Amino acid sequence: MSEPLRILAFAGSTRRQSFNKTLVAIAAQGASSAGAEVTLLDLADYPLPLFDQDLEQEQGLPAQGEALRQLVLAHHGILLASPEYNGSLTAVLKNAIDWVSRPHRDGQAPFADKVAAIMSASPGQLGGLRGLNHARNVLTNLGVWVLPQQIAIPAAHQAFTASGELQDERRQSQVQELGAKTVQTVRKLGL
């Protein structure tokens, strides 16, 4: 691979103090340490209307949706921290995926053949595990190679230090290793 390996990292949350934003930043450190250029984005910076095919037909892809689409296209892999709302994905995450994944005049499928690592942090005892199953299904359906390893951090309200690290050093390492594993897998697959 002659071009720099690029990883897009984000959480499916717009909450300023999101546990999942903190979690994905740790994974991004691991990807960066493994030699990738990492773009850490915040979905709050890309507000989108609810997906509506009539709106799409009348106005096309919203500017923020096009910006997200170009970011996904420009990266080889994805680090996704997906909060769990009622046992599934957040509305903001699913909406962003729905807009970005729409057929486009250039024929490119932005998510196809990307490598992704998924993770979650939740105050609950399952750490968002149920929502990760839905994230895996959605991404796989879009042609993403989702790593079999995933991380769910329970009791997230107690799991992080004030400086944004996990209190459990072993878990901190596991999350960083997941970021690095994403980079290694992109390299192995030559995507």
N, CA, C and O of each residue as an XYZ file, in Angstrom:
764
protein
N       0.858     -1.167      0.000
C       0.000      0.000      0.000
C       0.902      1.227      0.000
O       1.613      1.473      0.974
N       0.880      1.995     -1.079
C       1.774      3.137     -1.194
C       1.224      4.394     -0.524
O       1.990      5.217     -0.024
N      -0.076      4.543     -0.514
C      -0.653      5.713      0.142
C      -0.718      5.481      1.647
O      -0.699      4.334      2.092
N      -0.794      6.540      2.429
C      -0.891      6.360      3.884
C      -2.172      5.608      4.249
O      -3.224      5.831      3.650
N      -2.075      4.740      5.210
C      -3.242      4.015      5.684
C      -4.039      4.938      6.594
O      -3.509      5.465      7.572
N      -5.311      5.132      6.270
C      -6.144      6.086      7.003
C      -7.310      5.376      7.694
O      -7.992      4.541      7.099
N      -7.517      5.726      8.949
C      -8.584      5.158      9.773
C      -9.493      6.297     10.245
O      -9.024      7.316     10.753
N     -10.789      6.102     10.067
C     -11.806      7.053     10.527
C     -12.374      6.546     11.845
O     -12.831      5.406     11.926
N     -12.350      7.381     12.873
C     -12.795      6.979     14.207
C     -13.901      7.914     14.681
O     -13.757      9.136     14.636
N     -15.005      7.327     15.136
C     -16.096      8.149     15.648
C     -17.020      7.329     16.539
O     -16.994      6.098     16.535
N     -17.830      8.045     17.297
C     -18.829      7.423     18.168
C     -20.213      7.730     17.615
O     -20.416      8.746     16.949
N     -21.145      6.860     17.891
C     -22.526      7.059     17.459
C     -23.304      7.883     18.451
O     -24.447      7.562     18.774
N     -22.696      8.935     18.933
C     -23.295      9.797     19.943
C     -22.926     11.244     19.656
O     -21.839     11.532     19.157
N     -23.835     12.144     19.975
C     -23.530     13.570     19.875
C     -23.385     14.208     21.263
O     -23.124     15.406     21.367
N     -23.549     13.429     22.306
C     -23.443     13.955     23.675
C     -22.010     14.408     23.954
O     -21.059     13.676     23.681
N     -21.863     15.594     24.489
C     -20.531     16.158     24.725
C     -19.668     15.274     25.623
O     -18.479     15.105     25.351
N     -20.226     14.721     26.662
C     -19.469     13.896     27.602
C     -19.700     12.402     27.351
O     -19.741     11.610     28.293
N     -19.848     12.030     26.106
C     -20.136     10.647     25.726
C     -19.018      9.697     26.140
O     -17.845      9.940     25.856
N     -19.392      8.618     26.810
C     -18.428      7.567     27.147
C     -17.842      6.965     25.878
O     -16.671      6.588     25.842
N     -18.665      6.879     24.841
C     -18.211      6.245     23.603
C     -17.238      7.117     22.830
O     -16.371      6.591     22.134
N     -17.356      8.428     22.930
C     -16.346      9.314     22.336
C     -15.001      9.104     23.037
O     -13.951      9.080     22.393
N     -15.047      8.955     24.346
C     -13.825      8.701     25.106
C     -13.231      7.344     24.724
O     -12.017      7.213     24.566
N     -14.087      6.349     24.581
C     -13.631      5.002     24.239
C     -12.984      4.955     22.853
O     -11.913      4.371     22.691
N     -13.621      5.560     21.863
C     -13.072      5.489     20.504
C     -11.753      6.256     20.399
O     -10.899      5.918     19.579
N     -11.590      7.281     21.224
C     -10.317      8.010     21.221
C      -9.165      7.112     21.697
O      -8.033      7.255     21.234
N      -9.454      6.199     22.610
C      -8.428      5.256     23.076
C      -8.055      4.296     21.951
O      -6.876      4.022     21.728
N      -9.060      3.785     21.244
C      -8.791      2.897     20.106
C      -8.019      3.641     19.025
O      -7.150      3.063     18.371
N      -8.332      4.921     18.835
C      -7.625      5.731     17.834
C      -6.139      5.849     18.180
O      -5.295      5.873     17.285
N      -5.819      5.925     19.475
C      -4.413      5.945     19.891
C      -3.698      4.683     19.429
O      -2.562      4.739     18.957
N      -4.374      3.539     19.568
C      -3.795      2.276     19.146
C      -3.572      2.219     17.642
O      -2.546      1.716     17.183
N      -4.530      2.733     16.874
C      -4.395      2.757     15.413
C      -3.262      3.685     15.000
O      -2.494      3.370     14.091
N      -3.161      4.819     15.663
C      -2.089      5.770     15.368
C      -0.721      5.170     15.697
O       0.231      5.319     14.931
N      -0.633      4.491     16.843
C       0.629      3.850     17.233
C       1.037      2.757     16.251
O       2.221      2.447     16.114
N       0.045      2.170     15.565
C       0.323      1.121     14.578
C       0.658      1.704     13.206
O       0.837      0.963     12.240
N       0.741      3.037     13.122
C       1.196      3.675     11.893
C       0.132      4.278     11.005
O       0.443      4.740      9.907
N      -1.120      4.287     11.447
C      -2.190      4.853     10.617
C      -2.342      6.353     10.860
O      -2.036      6.868     11.935
N      -2.823      7.027      9.829
C      -3.302      8.401      9.992
C      -4.751      8.286     10.447
O      -5.578      7.702      9.746
N      -5.063      8.834     11.607
C      -6.401      8.683     12.183
C      -7.137     10.019     12.138
O      -6.614     11.057     12.543
N      -8.363      9.958     11.634
C      -9.265     11.110     11.667
C     -10.322     10.817     12.712
O     -11.123      9.896     12.549
N     -10.331     11.589     13.778
C     -11.321     11.441     14.836
C     -12.399     12.478     14.586
O     -12.131     13.678     14.646
N     -13.612     12.031     14.308
C     -14.680     12.989     14.023
C     -15.792     12.878     15.042
O     -15.915     11.881     15.755
N     -16.592     13.918     15.096
C     -17.726     13.998     16.011
C     -18.982     14.155     15.163
O     -19.097     15.120     14.407
N     -19.917     13.227     15.276
C     -21.152     13.319     14.490
C     -21.945     14.588     14.787
O     -22.777     14.994     13.976
N     -21.704     15.217     15.924
C     -22.378     16.486     16.228
C     -21.984     17.573     15.230
O     -22.723     18.539     15.042
N     -20.825     17.420     14.592
C     -20.372     18.397     13.600
C     -20.977     18.150     12.223
O     -20.714     18.901     11.283
N     -21.793     17.092     12.102
C     -22.403     16.719     10.825
C     -23.911     16.507     11.000
O     -24.411     15.402     10.790
N     -24.632     17.561     11.384
C     -26.069     17.386     11.602
C     -26.788     17.064     10.289
O     -26.545     17.689      9.256
N     -27.666     16.087     10.357
C     -28.399     15.639      9.176
C     -29.891     15.548      9.490
O     -30.269     15.210     10.612
N     -30.740     15.848      8.507
C     -32.171     15.600      8.720
C     -32.411     14.100      8.785
O     -31.571     13.313      8.348
N     -33.541     13.707      9.323
C     -33.878     12.288      9.304
C     -33.943     11.827      7.862
O     -34.469     12.527      6.997
N     -33.401     10.635      7.609
C     -33.402     10.144      6.246
C     -34.830     10.048      5.731
O     -35.718      9.514      6.396
N     -35.025     10.578      4.532
C     -36.337     10.613      3.891
C     -36.088     10.542      2.390
O     -35.465     11.436      1.817
N     -36.570      9.490      1.759
C     -36.301      9.304      0.345
C     -36.909     10.414     -0.509
O     -36.356     10.759     -1.553
N     -38.040     10.977     -0.080
C     -38.617     12.110     -0.816
C     -37.684     13.316     -0.740
O     -37.450     13.992     -1.742
N     -37.158     13.579      0.445
C     -36.210     14.682      0.616
C     -34.973     14.447     -0.239
O     -34.471     15.367     -0.886
N     -34.489     13.222     -0.238
C     -33.321     12.874     -1.046
C     -33.600     13.106     -2.532
O     -32.757     13.649     -3.245
N     -34.764     12.701     -2.989
C     -35.108     12.858     -4.402
C     -35.250     14.332     -4.775
O     -34.847     14.733     -5.866
N     -35.814     15.135     -3.889
C     -36.042     16.553     -4.168
C     -34.775     17.394     -4.027
O     -34.554     18.319     -4.809
N     -33.937     17.074     -3.031
C     -32.798     17.942     -2.727
C     -31.438     17.261     -2.845
O     -30.405     17.927     -2.779
N     -31.430     15.954     -3.015
C     -30.161     15.238     -3.072
C     -29.589     15.008     -1.686
O     -30.243     15.260     -0.674
N     -28.365     14.528     -1.661
C     -27.675     14.266     -0.404
C     -27.340     15.591      0.276
O     -26.710     16.450     -0.339
N     -27.751     15.776      1.540
C     -27.403     17.011      2.244
C     -25.886     17.228      2.279
O     -25.119     16.266      2.252
N     -25.467     18.472      2.338
C     -24.038     18.812      2.319
C     -23.268     18.076      3.413
O     -22.165     17.590      3.167
N     -23.836     17.988      4.621
C     -23.132     17.291      5.717
C     -23.052     15.792      5.444
O     -22.086     15.138      5.834
N     -24.063     15.252      4.776
C     -24.031     13.845      4.393
C     -22.959     13.588      3.347
O     -22.268     12.570      3.393
N     -22.823     14.513      2.402
C     -21.774     14.379      1.385
C     -20.388     14.481      2.016
O     -19.467     13.762      1.628
N     -20.247     15.373      2.983
C     -18.960     15.497      3.671
C     -18.609     14.194      4.402
O     -17.464     13.744      4.350
N     -19.580     13.595      5.074
C     -19.349     12.309      5.743
C     -19.044     11.217      4.727
O     -18.155     10.392      4.942
N     -19.769     11.214      3.640
C     -19.555     10.222      2.587
C     -18.118     10.297      2.066
O     -17.465      9.270      1.887
N     -17.638     11.499      1.829
C     -16.267     11.672      1.335
C     -15.244     11.216      2.365
O     -14.205     10.660      2.007
N     -15.530     11.446      3.638
C     -14.626     10.974      4.692
C     -14.564      9.448      4.721
O     -13.480      8.873      4.826
N     -15.705      8.799      4.631
C     -15.718      7.333      4.634
C     -14.962      6.813      3.414
O     -14.159      5.887      3.531
N     -15.213      7.400      2.249
C     -14.520      6.973      1.027
C     -13.003      7.132      1.143
O     -12.254      6.318      0.603
N     -12.550      8.163      1.837
C     -11.121      8.488      1.905
C     -10.350      7.654      2.928
O      -9.130      7.780      3.025
N     -11.033      6.815      3.683
C     -10.378      6.039      4.730
C     -10.463      4.548      4.434
O     -11.395      4.083      3.779
N      -9.477      3.810      4.926
C      -9.399      2.365      4.695
C     -10.130      1.566      5.770
O     -10.560      0.438      5.527
N     -10.265      2.140      6.930
C     -10.885      1.429      8.038
C     -11.646      2.366      8.946
O     -11.531      3.588      8.857
N     -12.431      1.758      9.828
C     -13.312      2.511     10.719
C     -13.187      1.960     12.134
O     -13.177      0.748     12.346
N     -13.094      2.864     13.085
C     -13.236      2.534     14.497
C     -14.557      3.133     14.938
O     -14.740      4.348     14.874
N     -15.471      2.302     15.380
C     -16.807      2.775     15.735
C     -17.141      2.389     17.169
O     -17.157      1.207     17.514
N     -17.406      3.384     17.997
C     -17.924      3.161     19.341
C     -19.418      3.447     19.279
O     -19.837      4.588     19.087
N     -20.197      2.416     19.441
C     -21.635      2.503     19.235
C     -22.383      2.397     20.556
O     -22.469      1.312     21.131
N     -22.924      3.506     21.041
C     -23.736      3.418     22.258
C     -24.956      2.535     22.008
O     -25.374      2.333     20.868
N     -25.507      2.024     23.081
C     -26.715      1.198     22.975
C     -27.901      1.976     23.514
O     -27.918      2.377     24.678
N     -28.890      2.185     22.658
C     -30.155      2.792     23.079
C     -31.240      1.744     22.890
O     -31.502      1.307     21.770
N     -31.864      1.346     23.976
C     -32.953      0.362     23.922
C     -32.540     -0.905     23.178
O     -33.328     -1.463     22.414
N     -31.320     -1.355     23.397
C     -30.850     -2.594     22.826
C     -30.398     -2.508     21.386
O     -30.200     -3.542     20.747
N     -30.227     -1.312     20.853
C     -29.859     -1.177     19.445
C     -28.953      0.033     19.241
O     -28.406      0.589     20.194
N     -28.806      0.430     17.971
C     -28.009      1.596     17.598
C     -28.713      2.881     18.002
O     -29.924      2.898     18.223
N     -27.948      3.945     18.096
C     -28.552      5.256     18.306
C     -29.169      5.736     17.000
O     -28.750      5.332     15.915
N     -30.153      6.587     17.117
C     -30.802      7.148     15.922
C     -29.815      7.972     15.105
O     -29.836      7.918     13.875
N     -28.954      8.732     15.770
C     -28.008      9.576     15.042
C     -27.018      8.732     14.240
O     -26.651      9.109     13.127
N     -26.588      7.617     14.778
C     -25.665      6.743     14.060
C     -26.351      6.088     12.870
O     -25.825      6.112     11.757
N     -27.508      5.513     13.096
C     -28.221      4.842     12.000
C     -28.570      5.839     10.904
O     -28.474      5.512      9.721
N     -28.971      7.037     11.273
C     -29.317      8.060     10.291
C     -28.103      8.451      9.451
O     -28.208      8.588      8.232
N     -26.958      8.628     10.096
C     -25.730      8.971      9.360
C     -25.357      7.846      8.398
O     -25.009      8.102      7.246
N     -25.429      6.612      8.867
C     -25.120      5.472      7.998
C     -26.090      5.423      6.825
O     -25.682      5.194      5.686
N     -27.369      5.638      7.101
C     -28.369      5.586      6.027
C     -28.094      6.640      4.954
O     -28.174      6.336      3.764
N     -27.777      7.856      5.349
C     -27.482      8.902      4.364
C     -26.207      8.587      3.581
O     -26.193      8.694      2.354
N     -25.155      8.205      4.270
C     -23.861      7.969      3.610
C     -23.930      6.782      2.657
O     -23.262      6.786      1.623
N     -24.716      5.780      2.984
C     -24.728      4.537      2.211
C     -25.641      4.578      0.986
O     -25.706      3.594      0.249
N     -26.335      5.663      0.749
C     -27.281      5.719     -0.379
C     -26.544      5.617     -1.713
O     -25.419      6.099     -1.851
N     -27.197      4.980     -2.701
C     -26.585      4.913     -4.037
C     -26.275      6.323     -4.533
O     -27.038      7.257     -4.287
N     -25.178      6.466     -5.215
C     -24.716      7.784     -5.640
C     -24.381      7.741     -7.113
O     -24.115      6.679     -7.677
N     -24.397      8.906     -7.727
C     -24.150      8.984     -9.176
C     -22.763      8.470     -9.576
O     -22.564      8.060    -10.719
N     -21.793      8.488     -8.636
C     -20.459      7.992     -8.983
C     -20.354      6.471     -8.875
O     -19.328      5.891     -9.232
N     -21.411      5.824     -8.383
C     -21.435      4.367     -8.301
C     -20.619      3.777     -7.172
O     -20.596      2.556     -7.016
N     -19.953      4.593     -6.383
C     -19.125      4.073     -5.291
C     -19.977      3.748     -4.070
O     -20.901      4.486     -3.730
N     -19.661      2.656     -3.426
C     -20.297      2.263     -2.173
C     -19.309      2.598     -1.057
O     -18.331      1.874     -0.870
N     -19.543      3.678     -0.314
C     -18.541      4.163      0.642
C     -18.072      3.151      1.678
O     -16.902      3.166      2.059
N     -18.947      2.282      2.137
C     -18.571      1.349      3.198
C     -17.974      0.051      2.679
O     -17.345     -0.683      3.441
N     -18.154     -0.242      1.419
C     -17.723     -1.541      0.882
C     -16.214     -1.723      1.024
O     -15.428     -0.826      0.720
N     -15.839     -2.894      1.489
C     -14.442     -3.302      1.640
C     -13.646     -2.470      2.636
O     -12.419     -2.413      2.545
N     -14.304     -1.837      3.566
C     -13.616     -1.203      4.690
C     -13.460     -2.259      5.787
O     -14.221     -3.224      5.838
N     -12.491     -2.073      6.642
C     -12.330     -2.902      7.837
C     -12.801     -2.066      9.011
O     -12.456     -0.890      9.119
N     -13.589     -2.669      9.893
C     -14.088     -1.925     11.049
C     -13.901     -2.716     12.332
O     -13.983     -3.944     12.355
N     -13.647     -1.972     13.390
C     -13.665     -2.509     14.746
C     -14.802     -1.809     15.467
O     -14.974     -0.595     15.349
N     -15.573     -2.580     16.212
C     -16.700     -2.003     16.944
C     -16.491     -2.183     18.439
O     -15.885     -3.150     18.901
N     -17.015     -1.215     19.173
C     -16.865     -1.202     20.622
C     -18.007     -0.406     21.210
O     -18.706      0.313     20.496
N     -18.197     -0.533     22.503
C     -19.265      0.194     23.171
C     -18.930      0.369     24.644
O     -18.218     -0.436     25.245
N     -19.462      1.441     25.201
C     -19.384      1.676     26.643
C     -20.770      2.101     27.102
O     -21.417      2.935     26.468
N     -21.214      1.528     28.193
C     -22.559      1.806     28.683
C     -22.584      1.714     30.202
O     -21.837      0.930     30.786
N     -23.434      2.504     30.846
C     -23.571      2.363     32.298
C     -24.116      0.997     32.707
O     -23.913      0.574     33.845
N     -24.796      0.307     31.812
C     -25.374     -0.995     32.110
C     -24.323     -2.081     32.275
O     -23.146     -1.875     31.978
N     -24.761     -3.235     32.751
C     -23.838     -4.336     33.051
C     -23.380     -5.104     31.817
O     -22.420     -5.870     31.893
N     -24.059     -4.912     30.669
C     -23.622     -5.578     29.446
C     -22.708     -4.684     28.608
O     -22.142     -5.142     27.615
N     -22.561     -3.443     28.988
C     -21.625     -2.553     28.304
C     -22.022     -2.172     26.885
O     -21.185     -1.705     26.112
N     -23.296     -2.366     26.532
C     -23.740     -2.034     25.171
C     -23.634     -3.203     24.212
O     -23.734     -3.018     22.999
N     -23.436     -4.385     24.727
C     -23.218     -5.583     23.913
C     -24.359     -5.862     22.932
O     -24.109     -6.254     21.793
N     -25.604     -5.664     23.359
C     -26.736     -5.940     22.466
C     -26.719     -5.022     21.261
O     -27.028     -5.454     20.151
N     -26.366     -3.771     21.457
C     -26.294     -2.826     20.345
C     -25.178     -3.153     19.371
O     -25.289     -2.871     18.178
N     -24.091     -3.754     19.878
C     -22.982     -4.122     18.990
C     -23.402     -5.178     17.969
O     -22.911     -5.183     16.840
N     -24.308     -6.071     18.366
C     -24.818     -7.049     17.397
C     -25.511     -6.346     16.236
O     -25.342     -6.745     15.084
N     -26.279     -5.318     16.519
C     -26.968     -4.569     15.470
C     -25.970     -3.790     14.619
O     -26.104     -3.732     13.397
N     -24.976     -3.195     15.261
C     -23.946     -2.462     14.500
C     -23.225     -3.404     13.553
O     -22.989     -3.067     12.393
N     -22.873     -4.586     14.046
C     -22.191     -5.576     13.214
C     -23.066     -5.964     12.013
O     -22.581     -6.036     10.884
N     -24.345     -6.208     12.263
C     -25.252     -6.591     11.170
C     -25.379     -5.502     10.118
O     -25.319     -5.782      8.921
N     -25.554     -4.263     10.557
C     -25.704     -3.151      9.613
C     -24.437     -2.982      8.783
O     -24.506     -2.872      7.559
N     -23.280     -2.959      9.442
C     -22.025     -2.760      8.722
C     -21.726     -3.917      7.771
O     -21.299     -3.697      6.638
N     -21.948     -5.134      8.225
C     -21.713     -6.293      7.366
C     -22.600     -6.234      6.130
O     -22.153     -6.552      5.028
N     -23.838     -5.836      6.305
C     -24.764     -5.708      5.184
C     -24.271     -4.690      4.152
O     -24.610     -4.787      2.973
N     -23.477     -3.721      4.594
C     -22.943     -2.689      3.699
C     -21.592     -3.081      3.095
O     -20.976     -2.283      2.388
N     -21.131     -4.297      3.366
C     -19.882     -4.773      2.778
C     -18.645     -4.498      3.597
O     -17.529     -4.591      3.085
N     -18.824     -4.156      4.878
C     -17.698     -3.879      5.767
C     -17.191     -5.194      6.355
O     -17.980     -6.057      6.739
N     -15.861     -5.338      6.421
C     -15.232     -6.465      7.094
C     -15.115     -6.105      8.575
O     -14.180     -5.408      8.969
N     -16.044     -6.566      9.388
C     -16.049     -6.237     10.817
C     -15.211     -7.269     11.560
O     -15.460     -8.472     11.470
N     -14.219     -6.785     12.293
C     -13.362     -7.691     13.059
C     -14.194     -8.524     14.031
O     -15.162     -8.023     14.604
N     -13.826     -9.789     14.220
C     -14.578    -10.608     15.177
C     -14.390    -10.132     16.619
O     -15.286    -10.298     17.447
N     -13.228     -9.541     16.923
C     -12.999     -9.009     18.262
C     -13.834     -7.735     18.426
O     -13.949     -6.931     17.502
N     -14.406     -7.571     19.600
C     -15.130     -6.351     19.932
C     -14.990     -6.118     21.426
O     -14.630     -7.022     22.179
N     -15.277     -4.904     21.840
C     -15.120     -4.564     23.258
C     -16.400     -3.906     23.753
O     -16.944     -3.017     23.098
N     -16.874     -4.345     24.905
C     -18.022     -3.731     25.577
C     -17.587     -3.403     27.010
O     -17.179     -4.283     27.768
N     -17.684     -2.135     27.355
C     -17.257     -1.660     28.679
C     -18.493     -1.408     29.545
O     -19.218     -0.441     29.307
N     -18.748     -2.255     30.545
C     -19.884     -2.017     31.442
C     -19.552     -0.957     32.491
O     -18.395     -0.578     32.668
N     -20.588     -0.489     33.181
C     -20.424      0.510     34.250
C     -19.543      1.660     33.783
O     -18.627      2.085     34.487
N     -19.833      2.155     32.588
C     -18.989      3.182     31.961
C     -18.888      4.449     32.802
O     -17.880      5.153     32.733
N     -19.895      4.746     33.579
C     -19.866      5.939     34.430
C     -18.783      5.859     35.500
O     -18.464      6.862     36.139
N     -18.214      4.664     35.700
C     -17.134      4.477     36.667
C     -15.850      3.979     36.012
O     -14.841      3.792     36.693
N     -15.877      3.763     34.699
C     -14.770      3.065     34.032
C     -13.608      3.962     33.615
O     -12.491      3.478     33.436
N     -13.857      5.276     33.456
C     -12.848      6.165     32.893
C     -12.259      7.093     33.949
O     -12.929      7.478     34.907
N     -10.988      7.442     33.750
C     -10.343      8.445     34.603
C     -10.727      9.837     34.096
O     -11.297      9.976     33.014
N     -10.418     10.840     34.868
C     -10.699     12.223     34.453
C      -9.903     12.600     33.211
O     -10.308     13.502     32.478
N      -8.784     11.932     32.960
C      -7.956     12.247     31.790
C      -8.346     11.446     30.550
O      -7.683     11.543     29.518
N      -9.435     10.642     30.644
C      -9.935      9.948     29.469
C      -9.335      8.586     29.200
O      -9.389      8.095     28.073
N      -8.762      7.969     30.222
C      -8.251      6.609     30.071
C      -9.155      5.669     30.850
O      -9.913      6.095     31.721
N      -9.065      4.395     30.530
C      -9.804      3.410     31.309
C      -9.068      3.147     32.616
O      -7.842      3.042     32.631
N      -9.804      3.042     33.697
C      -9.191      2.788     34.997
C      -8.500      1.429     35.023
O      -7.467      1.258     35.671
N      -9.074      0.477     34.319
C      -8.507     -0.864     34.224
C      -7.451     -0.859     33.116
O      -7.783     -0.764     31.934
N      -6.189     -0.961     33.503
C      -5.091     -0.882     32.526
C      -5.160     -1.996     31.489
O      -4.789     -1.792     30.333
N      -5.631     -3.168     31.892
C      -5.766     -4.285     30.953
C      -6.792     -3.940     29.872
O      -6.566     -4.206     28.691
N      -7.906     -3.355     30.272
C      -8.936     -2.947     29.306
C      -8.427     -1.817     28.420
O      -8.727     -1.787     27.226
N      -7.668     -0.897     28.982
C      -7.064      0.192     28.205
C      -6.213     -0.403     27.080
O      -6.307      0.023     25.929
N      -5.389     -1.383     27.423
C      -4.542     -2.044     26.430
C      -5.365     -2.776     25.388
O      -5.034     -2.738     24.203
N      -6.428     -3.440     25.805
C      -7.277     -4.177     24.867
C      -7.906     -3.246     23.835
O      -7.985     -3.581     22.653
N      -8.352     -2.081     24.285
C      -8.975     -1.127     23.363
C      -7.928     -0.588     22.389
O      -8.193     -0.477     21.192
N      -6.751     -0.256     22.892
C      -5.683      0.198     22.006
C      -5.286     -0.896     21.016
O      -5.038     -0.620     19.842
N      -5.227     -2.130     21.496
C      -4.891     -3.257     20.619
C      -5.955     -3.450     19.536
O      -5.627     -3.849     18.418
N      -7.210     -3.174     19.848
C      -8.271     -3.279     18.851
C      -8.057     -2.246     17.739
O      -8.265     -2.541     16.562
N      -7.646     -1.048     18.117
C      -7.304     -0.038     17.109
C      -6.148     -0.486     16.246
O      -6.189     -0.334     15.025
N      -5.102     -1.043     16.872
C      -3.939     -1.529     16.125
C      -4.310     -2.713     15.238
O      -3.817     -2.827     14.116
N      -5.179     -3.593     15.737
C      -5.613     -4.762     14.962
C      -6.356     -4.332     13.696
O      -6.253     -4.995     12.664
N      -7.081     -3.259     13.766
C      -7.778     -2.740     12.586
C      -6.765     -2.362     11.509
O      -6.941     -2.695     10.337
N      -5.716     -1.674     11.908
C      -4.653     -1.275     10.977
C      -3.972     -2.513     10.396
O      -3.767     -2.599      9.185
N      -3.626     -3.457     11.242
C      -2.958     -4.683     10.780
C      -3.824     -5.453      9.791
O      -3.310     -6.011      8.822
N      -5.140     -5.486     10.029
C      -6.033     -6.224      9.149
C      -6.166     -5.538      7.799
O      -6.202     -6.208      6.767
N      -6.240     -4.211      7.791
C      -6.269     -3.485      6.506
C      -5.011     -3.819      5.717
O      -5.086     -4.080      4.517
N      -3.863     -3.815      6.373
C      -2.620     -4.134      5.694
C      -2.623     -5.555      5.138
O      -2.233     -5.777      3.991
N      -3.059     -6.507      5.944
C      -3.084     -7.902      5.504
C      -3.996     -8.105      4.297
O      -3.668     -8.849      3.373
N      -5.143     -7.433      4.321
C      -6.105     -7.588      3.237
C      -5.752     -6.744      2.015
O      -6.276     -6.965      0.923
N      -4.861     -5.780      2.210
C      -4.454     -4.918      1.094
C      -5.590     -4.053      0.574
O      -5.660     -3.772     -0.622
N      -6.474     -3.632      1.457
C      -7.638     -2.827      1.046
C      -7.301     -1.345      0.923
O      -8.170     -0.540      0.587
